[in-house]
Amino acid sequence: MPGPQPLTRERIRDATLRLVDEFGLDAVSMRKIAAALGVQAPSLYAHYPAKDDVLRDIAQTVADQVDVSAFADGWRAGVLSWARSYRAAMVAHPNMVPYLAFGPSDRAGALDRADAVFGGLTAGGWPPRRATMISASIKYLVVGSAISSFSSGFPDEKAVYEGRYPHLGQAHLLRERAGEIDQDSFELALTALVEGLGHPPSR
């Protein structure tokens, strides 16, 4: 009969991410991580000194799914691929979004990706200030679309709307189509933003 699995950083990260996905960031502690793994909290400290060290590693793992390689094919292709993969990484773990968006900016790889985005935009002809604004605009769009669902604000009871909100007769159906609506709305905003940028100024 096989013995207990050895405690590894990977197992700790996986258990922590499951807790974050289910209960949110604020509900996670080293004690709860240890309980989920069937060990005592002190045994975690040989691998991670504190909860934030675990979260930093998780954030890096999630952020590593963001693809900036398409800037080699031009700034438009780069922005679209970057934004879509950025959002996909966040949507997969929505409770991590606040940490990914506002957590430490010195995580391994974060500055490499920022450099690739800024370099791709400036190589495509955008002046540095405009490239910075484009990068920021994409981040606002991605984080805003990932942090909550548009449909979550609408009750799914038809009676709420009948007789009082004549233009919201189908609003009770929004929640059952939330994923589709959120994805399509993100694509609408992203393509409108990129198309609205037009072309870089002539040099």
N, C-alpha and C positions, 0 to 999 in steps of 0.2 A: 504494500500500500504506500503510495507516494506521500512524502512528508509535506509540510506547509511550504508554500512558495516563498522564496527569499524576498526580502523587502528591497526594492530597487527604486531609483528615482522615477523610472517610467511608471511603475505601479502606483507610486504616490501621486504623480501628475494625473494619471487616469482616474484615480479615485476622487481626487479633488475636483477635477472637471465635471465628473458625474454629479457631485454635490452642488457645484455652482449651477449646473444646468437645471437641477431640480429645485434648489432652494434659494439661489441667488448668492451674490458675493458676501453680503453682510451676515449670512447665516452659517458661513464656513469658518471653522476654527481648527487648530492643530488637533485638539481633542476629538473633534468629529471626524477629521480625516483618519486619525488612528483607529477610531471605532469602526469606520467603514472597512478598514483593512484588517480588523481583528487583532490589532496590536496595541501597545501602550504608547501614549504620546511621546515620551522621552526617546523611544526608538526611532522616531522620525528625525530627530535633531542631528543625527550623524549624516543625514542626507540633505536636509534643509534646515537651516537655523531658525527660520520663521515662516509663517504663512505667506508673507509677501514674496519670499524667495521662490516658493512653489508657484505663485501666481505669475511671477515674472517669467518663469520657464514655460508655463502654459501659454502666456501671451506671445512669447516668441514662437512657440510651435504653431499657434493659430496664425500669427502674422506671416510665418514662412510660406503660407499657402497663397499669399498675395503675389501675383505675377507681374513683373515689370519688364519682362524680356521683349515684349512686342514693340517697345520703343525703337528697336532696331529696324522695324518696318515703317517708321514714321510716327510723328507725334499723335495723329488721330488714332491710329491702331493702338498705340501705346496707352493713351488715355482710356480708351474703351476697355481694353483688356485689364488694365490696372483697376479701374473702377468696378468692373464686374467681379473680378476675383476678390477684391477688397470687400465688397458687400457680401459675397458668398461666404467668405471666411467668418464674417461677423454674424450673419444670419444663422449660421450653423450653431452658434453659441451666444444667443442674444443676451444672456445674463453677464457675459464677459465684455459686452460693448463698452460700458463705462470705464472699465479698466484699460481696454485697448485704446479707447479714444483719449483718455485723460491720464493714463498711467505714465510711468517713467519713459522718457523719450530717448534714453541712452541704451535701450535694449539692443542686444546684438542683432545686426541686420537692419534696424530701423533707419539708421543714417545711410546705409548702403542703398536702401530702397528710395529714400528721399533724394539722394544724389542721382540715382538713375532717372527718376521722374523729372527732376529739375534739369538734368543734363539732356534728357530726351526732348523736353520742351524748348530749351534754348537752342539745341542743335537743329530743331525744326523751324527756327526763325523767330521765336517769341522773345521779346526783350526780357531781361531778368525780372523786372517788377511784375510784368504781365504773367510771366511763367509762375511766379510765386502766387499770384492771385488765382490763376487757373488751378494750381495744386490745392490751394485752400478751398476753392469752390467745390472741387470734387470731394474733398474730405467732408465738407458740410453736407453734401448730398448723400454720401454713403452712410455717414454716421446717423444722420436724421432718418434715413429710410430703414436703417437696421435697428434703431433703438426701440421702436414700437410699431405695431401694425395700424394703419389707417382705420381698418375695420373695427378695431377694438373699442372705439368710441361710440359705436352704434349698437343699441340693444337689439337682440335677435327676436323680439316679440312683435308680431305684426300689429297687435292692438295698440302699441305705443304710438304708432304713426297715423292710424286711421282717424279720419275726420279732423285732424289738427295740422298735419304736415302733408299737404297735397302733393308736394314734389318729392317726397321721400317714400313713395309707395312700395319701393323694392329694397329699401334700406335694411329691412330685417334679413335679407339674403346675403348681406355683405360678409358676415363672419364665415359662412360656409365656403366662400370663395376668396378668403383673405389672402392666401398665398399667391394666387393668380393675380389678384388686384395689386398687391404690393409689388410683385415682380414687374408687371406691365407698367405700373406707374413709375417705378424706378427707371425702366428703359425709356419711357416717354421723356422724363426729366433729363436723363443723361444725354440722349440724342439731341434734344432741344438745346441743351447747353453747348454741346460740341459743335453742332451746326451753327448755333448763334455766334460762336466765336469767329466764324469766317476764316480768313487767312491771316497769317502773320504779316506785319507791315514789310514793305519792300526795303531791302537794305541798300 
